[in-house]
Amino acid sequence: AYYRQYILDNLYSASPYRLRNFHFAVDMVLFGVGALYVVLAPYTKVEESFNMQATHDMLFHGYFDLQSYDHREFPGVVPRTFIGALLLSLMIWPWKFIVTYVIPIFVSISSTLHLQQQCQYLTRFALLFLNIAALSKFRQSFIYALLVRQTSDALYRGSTSTITSNGNGGENNNKTQRHRTKKYASVQQEQEQNEQNNQKIAMIQRFSILFAILILAQFHFLFYSSRLLPNSFALPMVTVAFAEYFRRHYNAALVWLAACTIMFRCDT
């Protein structure tokens, strides 16, 4: 009964927590499908081997033993950045530390997945998380810019009504009648405001569902969001840049695009 009431409260409430929970649910669905692709196809293709190997070396050789890195022997044809691999290794390092040093103190563990395989899965999950988080910011910024901000005035003008009283002179509008009229106007204004909020929230939810369906229908996006390609590292930065653009934060958008161009892709 508690969970049923909680769901109903979120469906019919005008609280901002309603939208927060809804956006979180949409993001979890997208992340879950992307994680399924990781589990079904965990192996590394040749284009992403550079960043995957770099992440492995940072986790298992440390950040200062550069002579042990695989790229000393196989540097590749085109110089590439280690920034993306460094970020992912820092996100995964706590898990490696816990599994290696903390858990064995209390229990003896054995797993069908080697620690290196676990870190490979977690590395993909980490990059997928960054891309889904950036996509969530983009979706909410797009909604704010093109749905909420431009429709608020129209919704307000369409639902606001003027309250008039039919009196036969100043002597008939006594103090009690004015008080009742003012109270009625206040209640009606509150109802209209709640109706406007419900309309906007319903519109945002419908758009978010359609947006999620569009993303889910495209295998390519969610699959490559977890692959350690230069484009996949650049994707969250470009997505955040567009989100800042929709919010009219033009300087922030330029900073994100410039950083992405310098660090990952010159053709951003």
C-alpha beads as a LAMMPS data file, in Angstrom:
LAMMPS data file: protein, C-alpha beads

268 atoms
267 bonds

1 atom types
1 bond types

-500.0 500.0 xlo xhi
-500.0 500.0 ylo yhi
-500.0 500.0 zlo zhi

Masses

1 110.0

Atoms # bond

1 1 1 0.000 0.000 0.000
2 1 1 2.861 2.386 0.788
3 1 1 4.570 1.914 -2.578
4 1 1 1.269 2.180 -4.432
5 1 1 0.518 5.492 -2.712
6 1 1 4.085 6.670 -3.407
7 1 1 3.643 5.973 -7.120
8 1 1 0.275 7.725 -7.204
9 1 1 1.715 10.737 -5.387
10 1 1 4.442 11.007 -8.021
11 1 1 1.970 10.637 -10.882
12 1 1 -0.424 13.354 -9.765
13 1 1 1.830 15.657 -7.791
14 1 1 3.128 18.988 -9.088
15 1 1 6.227 18.660 -6.926
16 1 1 9.631 18.983 -8.625
17 1 1 10.509 15.591 -7.107
18 1 1 8.004 14.080 -9.521
19 1 1 10.100 15.161 -12.490
20 1 1 13.346 14.271 -10.741
21 1 1 12.182 10.704 -10.159
22 1 1 10.843 10.463 -13.697
23 1 1 14.102 11.653 -15.281
24 1 1 16.028 9.231 -13.076
25 1 1 13.819 6.358 -14.238
26 1 1 14.360 7.270 -17.913
27 1 1 18.134 7.435 -17.370
28 1 1 18.138 4.060 -15.603
29 1 1 16.312 2.434 -18.523
30 1 1 18.849 3.822 -20.998
31 1 1 21.759 2.798 -18.788
32 1 1 20.299 -0.678 -18.303
33 1 1 20.041 -1.302 -22.053
34 1 1 23.572 0.013 -22.573
35 1 1 24.831 -2.234 -19.752
36 1 1 23.117 -5.196 -21.425
37 1 1 25.117 -4.498 -24.573
38 1 1 28.291 -4.481 -22.482
39 1 1 27.497 -7.884 -20.985
40 1 1 26.530 -9.406 -24.320
41 1 1 29.563 -7.998 -26.165
42 1 1 32.347 -7.286 -23.661
43 1 1 35.263 -7.787 -26.003
44 1 1 37.518 -5.067 -27.364
45 1 1 37.694 -4.064 -30.999
46 1 1 40.950 -2.880 -32.467
47 1 1 40.041 0.836 -32.578
48 1 1 39.529 0.986 -28.828
49 1 1 42.501 -1.178 -27.854
50 1 1 44.680 1.895 -27.243
51 1 1 42.477 3.388 -24.530
52 1 1 41.570 0.001 -23.039
53 1 1 45.232 -0.958 -22.746
54 1 1 46.080 2.451 -21.312
55 1 1 43.378 2.077 -18.658
56 1 1 44.669 -1.413 -17.838
57 1 1 48.254 -0.206 -17.475
58 1 1 47.261 2.627 -15.158
59 1 1 45.258 0.280 -12.942
60 1 1 47.723 -2.596 -12.783
61 1 1 51.118 -0.893 -13.277
62 1 1 50.367 2.304 -11.402
63 1 1 50.477 5.887 -12.561
64 1 1 54.257 6.362 -12.370
65 1 1 55.783 3.139 -13.740
66 1 1 55.638 4.390 -17.317
67 1 1 58.331 1.968 -18.492
68 1 1 55.954 -0.967 -17.979
69 1 1 53.225 0.529 -20.140
70 1 1 52.349 -1.368 -23.295
71 1 1 52.557 1.803 -25.348
72 1 1 56.293 2.052 -24.803
73 1 1 56.644 -0.939 -27.110
74 1 1 53.575 -0.345 -29.295
75 1 1 53.101 3.421 -29.493
76 1 1 50.805 3.326 -32.493
77 1 1 50.900 5.373 -35.674
78 1 1 48.962 8.426 -34.470
79 1 1 49.713 10.052 -31.083
80 1 1 46.712 9.923 -28.763
81 1 1 45.785 11.391 -25.397
82 1 1 45.756 9.486 -22.107
83 1 1 43.267 11.850 -20.453
84 1 1 40.203 9.699 -21.103
85 1 1 41.917 6.531 -19.907
86 1 1 43.193 8.381 -16.847
87 1 1 39.692 9.523 -15.916
88 1 1 38.235 6.033 -16.271
89 1 1 41.064 4.429 -14.301
90 1 1 40.508 6.888 -11.448
91 1 1 36.814 5.972 -11.419
92 1 1 37.586 2.230 -11.301
93 1 1 40.611 2.310 -8.983
94 1 1 38.563 2.247 -5.711
95 1 1 36.976 -1.054 -6.758
96 1 1 40.358 -2.574 -7.577
97 1 1 41.739 -1.394 -4.235
98 1 1 38.784 -2.856 -2.293
99 1 1 38.905 -6.209 -4.084
100 1 1 42.694 -6.466 -3.817
101 1 1 43.365 -5.249 -0.282
102 1 1 40.170 -4.799 1.759
103 1 1 37.875 -7.761 1.061
104 1 1 40.580 -10.479 1.480
105 1 1 41.107 -9.253 5.054
106 1 1 37.602 -10.387 6.023
107 1 1 36.690 -13.195 3.620
108 1 1 38.376 -15.396 1.088
109 1 1 36.853 -14.634 -2.279
110 1 1 36.962 -16.500 -5.549
111 1 1 35.261 -15.326 -8.679
112 1 1 34.708 -16.745 -12.126
113 1 1 35.756 -13.335 -13.457
114 1 1 39.384 -12.390 -13.104
115 1 1 40.060 -8.972 -11.589
116 1 1 41.201 -7.704 -14.974
117 1 1 37.925 -8.807 -16.527
118 1 1 35.979 -7.143 -13.738
119 1 1 37.852 -3.899 -14.344
120 1 1 37.166 -4.174 -18.076
121 1 1 33.420 -4.419 -17.433
122 1 1 33.539 -1.571 -14.920
123 1 1 35.543 0.590 -17.307
124 1 1 32.835 0.229 -19.920
125 1 1 30.134 0.907 -17.318
126 1 1 31.992 4.058 -16.229
127 1 1 32.147 5.464 -19.754
128 1 1 28.513 4.494 -20.315
129 1 1 27.586 6.326 -17.113
130 1 1 29.325 9.500 -18.312
131 1 1 27.510 9.380 -21.648
132 1 1 24.090 8.715 -20.088
133 1 1 24.618 11.506 -17.547
134 1 1 25.540 13.929 -20.342
135 1 1 22.538 12.768 -22.385
136 1 1 20.268 13.375 -19.380
137 1 1 21.573 16.912 -19.041
138 1 1 21.040 17.490 -22.756
139 1 1 17.473 16.159 -22.659
140 1 1 16.494 18.289 -19.671
141 1 1 18.134 21.402 -21.143
142 1 1 16.356 20.850 -24.455
143 1 1 13.038 20.465 -22.628
144 1 1 13.640 23.632 -20.648
145 1 1 14.626 25.675 -23.688
146 1 1 12.059 24.543 -26.246
147 1 1 9.119 23.283 -24.182
148 1 1 8.992 24.915 -20.751
149 1 1 10.311 28.406 -21.401
150 1 1 8.372 28.962 -24.620
151 1 1 5.078 27.477 -23.415
152 1 1 4.850 28.937 -19.909
153 1 1 3.388 32.229 -21.084
154 1 1 0.985 30.531 -23.486
155 1 1 -0.243 28.170 -20.803
156 1 1 -0.681 31.081 -18.428
157 1 1 -2.623 33.197 -20.935
158 1 1 -4.780 30.256 -21.923
159 1 1 -5.851 29.376 -18.382
160 1 1 -6.123 32.733 -16.653
161 1 1 -9.633 34.114 -16.268
162 1 1 -10.869 37.440 -15.011
163 1 1 -13.161 37.439 -12.014
164 1 1 -15.832 40.140 -11.924
165 1 1 -18.697 40.829 -9.575
166 1 1 -22.149 41.959 -10.609
167 1 1 -23.014 44.585 -8.064
168 1 1 -25.760 47.207 -7.951
169 1 1 -23.609 49.940 -6.516
170 1 1 -20.981 50.416 -3.875
171 1 1 -23.493 49.921 -1.072
172 1 1 -24.088 46.236 -2.109
173 1 1 -20.367 45.289 -2.047
174 1 1 -19.929 45.009 1.645
175 1 1 -16.824 43.804 3.426
176 1 1 -17.982 40.190 3.686
177 1 1 -18.628 39.917 -0.029
178 1 1 -15.218 41.381 -0.849
179 1 1 -13.571 38.904 1.484
180 1 1 -15.397 35.973 -0.103
181 1 1 -14.559 37.174 -3.598
182 1 1 -10.894 37.578 -2.693
183 1 1 -10.772 34.115 -1.123
184 1 1 -12.491 32.584 -4.154
185 1 1 -10.039 34.315 -6.494
186 1 1 -7.105 33.014 -4.458
187 1 1 -8.400 29.435 -4.542
188 1 1 -9.100 29.622 -8.271
189 1 1 -5.662 31.076 -8.953
190 1 1 -4.053 28.226 -7.012
191 1 1 -6.070 25.663 -8.965
192 1 1 -5.072 27.281 -12.254
193 1 1 -1.431 27.259 -11.223
194 1 1 -1.614 23.564 -10.332
195 1 1 -3.277 22.849 -13.664
196 1 1 -0.518 24.695 -15.503
197 1 1 2.141 22.719 -13.627
198 1 1 0.395 19.437 -14.401
199 1 1 0.176 20.358 -18.087
200 1 1 3.856 21.212 -18.254
201 1 1 4.924 18.101 -16.340
202 1 1 2.764 15.852 -18.517
203 1 1 4.228 17.471 -21.629
204 1 1 7.779 16.977 -20.329
205 1 1 7.091 13.344 -19.510
206 1 1 5.641 12.616 -22.941
207 1 1 8.629 14.199 -24.649
208 1 1 11.082 12.311 -22.399
209 1 1 9.401 8.997 -23.203
210 1 1 9.559 9.708 -26.945
211 1 1 13.190 10.774 -26.581
212 1 1 14.036 7.529 -24.759
213 1 1 12.222 5.437 -27.390
214 1 1 14.203 7.189 -30.127
215 1 1 17.499 6.445 -28.345
216 1 1 16.527 2.829 -27.630
217 1 1 15.580 2.308 -31.271
218 1 1 19.137 3.238 -32.282
219 1 1 21.442 0.354 -31.393
220 1 1 24.502 2.323 -32.421
221 1 1 24.332 5.054 -29.760
222 1 1 23.954 2.955 -26.617
223 1 1 26.359 0.305 -27.861
224 1 1 29.203 2.683 -28.625
225 1 1 28.584 4.798 -25.535
226 1 1 30.530 2.142 -23.608
227 1 1 33.298 1.585 -26.162
228 1 1 36.602 3.308 -25.480
229 1 1 36.863 5.077 -28.838
230 1 1 37.994 8.693 -29.231
231 1 1 34.494 9.583 -30.436
232 1 1 32.958 7.986 -27.346
233 1 1 35.192 10.072 -25.087
234 1 1 34.326 13.211 -27.031
235 1 1 30.599 12.444 -27.043
236 1 1 29.748 13.431 -23.434
237 1 1 31.658 16.698 -23.742
238 1 1 29.900 17.631 -26.983
239 1 1 26.553 16.615 -25.492
240 1 1 27.114 18.828 -22.453
241 1 1 28.179 21.654 -24.768
242 1 1 24.856 21.463 -26.606
243 1 1 23.039 21.342 -23.272
244 1 1 24.760 24.557 -22.214
245 1 1 23.888 26.091 -25.576
246 1 1 20.187 25.342 -25.110
247 1 1 20.351 27.031 -21.706
248 1 1 21.966 30.047 -23.380
249 1 1 25.254 29.532 -21.542
250 1 1 27.247 30.225 -24.682
251 1 1 30.623 30.730 -23.015
252 1 1 30.347 27.406 -21.207
253 1 1 29.382 25.684 -24.461
254 1 1 32.469 27.094 -26.198
255 1 1 34.691 25.971 -23.321
256 1 1 33.368 22.401 -23.533
257 1 1 33.796 22.285 -27.313
258 1 1 37.280 23.758 -27.165
259 1 1 38.366 21.307 -24.463
260 1 1 36.934 18.404 -26.444
261 1 1 38.693 19.527 -29.610
262 1 1 42.050 19.920 -27.892
263 1 1 41.969 16.700 -25.893
264 1 1 40.110 14.157 -28.042
265 1 1 38.927 15.097 -31.501
266 1 1 40.203 17.885 -33.710
267 1 1 37.185 17.351 -36.001
268 1 1 34.601 17.983 -33.240

Bonds

1 1 1 2
2 1 2 3
3 1 3 4
4 1 4 5
5 1 5 6
6 1 6 7
7 1 7 8
8 1 8 9
9 1 9 10
10 1 10 11
11 1 11 12
12 1 12 13
13 1 13 14
14 1 14 15
15 1 15 16
16 1 16 17
17 1 17 18
18 1 18 19
19 1 19 20
20 1 20 21
21 1 21 22
22 1 22 23
23 1 23 24
24 1 24 25
25 1 25 26
26 1 26 27
27 1 27 28
28 1 28 29
29 1 29 30
30 1 30 31
31 1 31 32
32 1 32 33
33 1 33 34
34 1 34 35
35 1 35 36
36 1 36 37
37 1 37 38
38 1 38 39
39 1 39 40
40 1 40 41
41 1 41 42
42 1 42 43
43 1 43 44
44 1 44 45
45 1 45 46
46 1 46 47
47 1 47 48
48 1 48 49
49 1 49 50
50 1 50 51
51 1 51 52
52 1 52 53
53 1 53 54
54 1 54 55
55 1 55 56
56 1 56 57
57 1 57 58
58 1 58 59
59 1 59 60
60 1 60 61
61 1 61 62
62 1 62 63
63 1 63 64
64 1 64 65
65 1 65 66
66 1 66 67
67 1 67 68
68 1 68 69
69 1 69 70
70 1 70 71
71 1 71 72
72 1 72 73
73 1 73 74
74 1 74 75
75 1 75 76
76 1 76 77
77 1 77 78
78 1 78 79
79 1 79 80
80 1 80 81
81 1 81 82
82 1 82 83
83 1 83 84
84 1 84 85
85 1 85 86
86 1 86 87
87 1 87 88
88 1 88 89
89 1 89 90
90 1 90 91
91 1 91 92
92 1 92 93
93 1 93 94
94 1 94 95
95 1 95 96
96 1 96 97
97 1 97 98
98 1 98 99
99 1 99 100
100 1 100 101
101 1 101 102
102 1 102 103
103 1 103 104
104 1 104 105
105 1 105 106
106 1 106 107
107 1 107 108
108 1 108 109
109 1 109 110
110 1 110 111
111 1 111 112
112 1 112 113
113 1 113 114
114 1 114 115
115 1 115 116
116 1 116 117
117 1 117 118
118 1 118 119
119 1 119 120
120 1 120 121
121 1 121 122
122 1 122 123
123 1 123 124
124 1 124 125
125 1 125 126
126 1 126 127
127 1 127 128
128 1 128 129
129 1 129 130
130 1 130 131
131 1 131 132
132 1 132 133
133 1 133 134
134 1 134 135
135 1 135 136
136 1 136 137
137 1 137 138
138 1 138 139
139 1 139 140
140 1 140 141
141 1 141 142
142 1 142 143
143 1 143 144
144 1 144 145
145 1 145 146
146 1 146 147
147 1 147 148
148 1 148 149
149 1 149 150
150 1 150 151
151 1 151 152
152 1 152 153
153 1 153 154
154 1 154 155
155 1 155 156
156 1 156 157
157 1 157 158
158 1 158 159
159 1 159 160
160 1 160 161
161 1 161 162
162 1 162 163
163 1 163 164
164 1 164 165
165 1 165 166
166 1 166 167
167 1 167 168
168 1 168 169
169 1 169 170
170 1 170 171
171 1 171 172
172 1 172 173
173 1 173 174
174 1 174 175
175 1 175 176
176 1 176 177
177 1 177 178
178 1 178 179
179 1 179 180
180 1 180 181
181 1 181 182
182 1 182 183
183 1 183 184
184 1 184 185
185 1 185 186
186 1 186 187
187 1 187 188
188 1 188 189
189 1 189 190
190 1 190 191
191 1 191 192
192 1 192 193
193 1 193 194
194 1 194 195
195 1 195 196
196 1 196 197
197 1 197 198
198 1 198 199
199 1 199 200
200 1 200 201
201 1 201 202
202 1 202 203
203 1 203 204
204 1 204 205
205 1 205 206
206 1 206 207
207 1 207 208
208 1 208 209
209 1 209 210
210 1 210 211
211 1 211 212
212 1 212 213
213 1 213 214
214 1 214 215
215 1 215 216
216 1 216 217
217 1 217 218
218 1 218 219
219 1 219 220
220 1 220 221
221 1 221 222
222 1 222 223
223 1 223 224
224 1 224 225
225 1 225 226
226 1 226 227
227 1 227 228
228 1 228 229
229 1 229 230
230 1 230 231
231 1 231 232
232 1 232 233
233 1 233 234
234 1 234 235
235 1 235 236
236 1 236 237
237 1 237 238
238 1 238 239
239 1 239 240
240 1 240 241
241 1 241 242
242 1 242 243
243 1 243 244
244 1 244 245
245 1 245 246
246 1 246 247
247 1 247 248
248 1 248 249
249 1 249 250
250 1 250 251
251 1 251 252
252 1 252 253
253 1 253 254
254 1 254 255
255 1 255 256
256 1 256 257
257 1 257 258
258 1 258 259
259 1 259 260
260 1 260 261
261 1 261 262
262 1 262 263
263 1 263 264
264 1 264 265
265 1 265 266
266 1 266 267
267 1 267 268
